[in-house]
């Protein structure tokens, strides 16, 4: 890939993130084409490459943006709001990721995975939230990109571990990985802190494993194996 090609893909990525930040939604291909002075087909081809590289997530028809982690184009259990804008958070991880990417305090609203009770917290880059909630990851890391939208929909907050266990028993599911809120906050910060930077690049699986290990996220559940690019 030559320098011009790399720069064009970077611009196609950044136009999506700018629109999400400013308007709370992704641009259409036509809107992106106008802003970048490109043809719509060129935009779609570039977005297709970014989708295949797990940089963006296209919708099922591959004609529009479904997700640009940590932002979602459609409801996924989380509403994240600043003083100026509102977004759909893709999951618990992504909701803290919006805080980290913006570098500012946001309100995160969701419901408990287990009992359905409304949960709300202020996510602040300066300190972890004090609430005793937990985050539950159902899908092991090596399978995150089998269906990344479905994976994100299962990364939820719960009142406590007991709520997670009750949910798992009721649904006939296993309990996956349960993180305390401080660890979830730290993961969001380190993973998404540079997401809006022009020179952001995806972590390799090896780099992702280092991040997980530094946060105490080890063992088979967090083993990416050899699935290609890291998630998120």
RAMOUR-V818641 format. One record per residue. N is the residue number from 1. RES is the residue in one letter. SS is DSSP state (a for helix, b for strand, c for the rest). PSI is psi in degrees with one decimal (* if undefined). Layout:
n=(N;N)
res=(RES;RES)
ss=(SS;SS)
psi=(PSI;PSI)
//
This chain:
n=(1;2;3;4;5;6;7;8;9;10;11;12;13;14;15;16;17;18;19;20;21;22;23;24;25;26;27;28;29;30;31;32;33;34;35;36;37;38;39;40;41;42;43;44;45;46;47;48;49;50;51;52;53;54;55;56;57;58;59;60;61;62;63;64;65;66;67;68;69;70;71;72;73;74;75;76;77;78;79;80;81;82;83;84;85;86;87;88;89;90;91;92;93;94;95;96;97;98;99;100;101;102;103;104;105;106;107;108;109;110;111;112;113;114;115;116;117;118;119;120;121;122;123;124;125;126;127;128;129;130;131;132;133;134;135;136;137;138;139;140;141;142;143;144;145;146;147;148;149;150;151;152;153;154;155;156;157;158;159;160;161;162;163;164;165;166;167;168;169;170;171;172;173;174;175;176;177;178;179;180;181;182;183;184;185;186;187;188;189;190;191;192;193;194;195;196;197;198;199;200;201;202;203;204;205;206;207;208;209;210;211;212;213;214;215;216;217;218;219;220;221;222;223;224;225;226;227;228;229;230;231;232)
res=(X;X;X;X;X;X;X;X;X;X;X;X;X;X;X;X;X;X;X;X;X;X;X;X;X;X;X;X;X;X;X;X;X;X;X;X;X;X;X;X;X;X;X;X;X;X;X;X;X;X;X;X;X;X;X;X;X;X;X;X;X;X;X;X;X;X;X;X;X;X;X;X;X;X;X;X;X;X;X;X;X;X;X;X;X;X;X;X;X;X;X;X;X;X;X;X;X;X;X;X;X;X;X;X;X;X;X;X;X;X;X;X;X;X;X;X;X;X;X;X;X;X;X;X;X;X;X;X;X;X;X;X;X;X;X;X;X;X;X;X;X;X;X;X;X;X;X;X;X;X;X;X;X;X;X;X;X;X;X;X;X;X;X;X;X;X;X;X;X;X;X;X;X;X;X;X;X;X;X;X;X;X;X;X;X;X;X;X;X;X;X;X;X;X;X;X;X;X;X;X;X;X;X;X;X;X;X;X;X;X;X;X;X;X;X;X;X;X;X;X;X;X;X;X;X;X;X;X;X;X;X;X)
ss=(c;c;a;a;a;a;a;a;a;a;a;a;a;a;a;a;a;a;a;a;a;a;a;c;c;c;c;c;a;a;a;a;a;a;a;a;c;c;c;a;a;a;a;a;a;a;a;a;a;a;a;a;c;c;c;c;b;b;c;c;c;c;c;c;b;b;b;b;c;c;b;b;c;c;c;c;c;b;b;b;b;c;c;c;c;b;b;b;b;c;c;a;a;a;a;a;a;a;a;a;a;a;c;c;c;b;b;b;b;b;b;c;c;c;c;c;c;b;b;b;b;b;b;b;c;c;b;c;c;c;c;c;c;b;b;b;b;c;c;c;a;a;a;a;a;a;c;a;a;a;a;a;a;c;c;b;b;b;c;c;a;a;a;a;a;a;a;a;a;a;a;c;c;c;c;c;b;b;b;b;a;a;a;a;a;a;a;a;a;a;a;a;c;c;c;c;c;c;c;c;c;c;c;c;a;a;a;a;a;a;a;a;a;a;c;c;c;c;c;a;a;a;c;c;c;c;c;c;c;c;c;c)
psi=(123.2;173.9;-39.6;-40.9;-43.8;-43.1;-39.8;-43.0;-36.0;-42.2;-38.5;-31.4;-47.0;-32.3;-31.4;-47.4;-38.3;-42.6;-41.0;-47.6;-46.3;-36.5;-8.5;9.6;163.2;160.3;155.2;166.6;-37.1;-40.4;-43.6;-39.0;-42.9;-42.6;-35.2;-0.6;50.6;169.7;152.3;-38.8;-36.5;-39.6;-48.0;-37.8;-42.7;-43.2;-34.8;-40.3;-41.8;-35.7;-47.3;-26.6;7.4;34.5;-41.4;165.9;117.6;160.7;177.3;-29.6;-3.1;36.2;-10.1;166.3;126.1;-43.8;146.7;88.9;128.1;11.3;145.8;145.5;-5.1;159.1;137.0;51.1;-16.4;134.5;129.1;130.0;136.5;-172.2;-18.8;-24.2;164.2;144.2;159.3;124.2;136.3;-30.0;-175.1;-44.5;-49.0;-33.1;-42.2;-27.3;-35.8;-43.7;-48.5;-42.8;-41.5;-24.7;33.8;162.3;138.7;157.9;128.8;123.9;135.9;-166.0;155.2;133.9;-38.7;-55.4;-9.7;4.5;137.8;134.4;138.8;145.9;156.0;119.4;117.1;130.4;-20.8;-21.6;147.5;152.2;149.0;-11.8;149.1;17.5;163.9;160.8;137.3;126.3;119.7;-41.9;127.8;152.3;-39.4;-14.2;8.2;-40.7;8.0;-42.8;89.2;-32.8;-43.7;-40.6;-49.2;-36.4;-14.6;-3.7;94.8;162.6;153.2;159.5;-42.5;178.6;-33.4;-38.4;-38.9;-45.1;-37.7;-41.0;-46.3;-42.6;-40.8;-34.2;-4.9;28.8;161.6;159.9;128.5;-119.0;131.0;120.9;141.1;163.1;-32.6;-42.7;-39.6;-42.2;-45.8;-40.2;-42.9;-41.8;-50.1;-32.5;-36.6;2.2;-31.4;16.3;-29.8;-2.0;143.9;-32.8;16.5;139.6;154.4;146.9;147.4;162.4;-34.9;-41.7;-39.2;-40.5;-35.6;-44.1;-48.4;-45.4;-39.4;-24.6;7.1;15.1;86.5;172.9;174.9;-35.9;-36.3;5.5;114.0;-12.8;-129.9;62.1;5.7;-150.1;149.9;159.4;156.7;*)
//
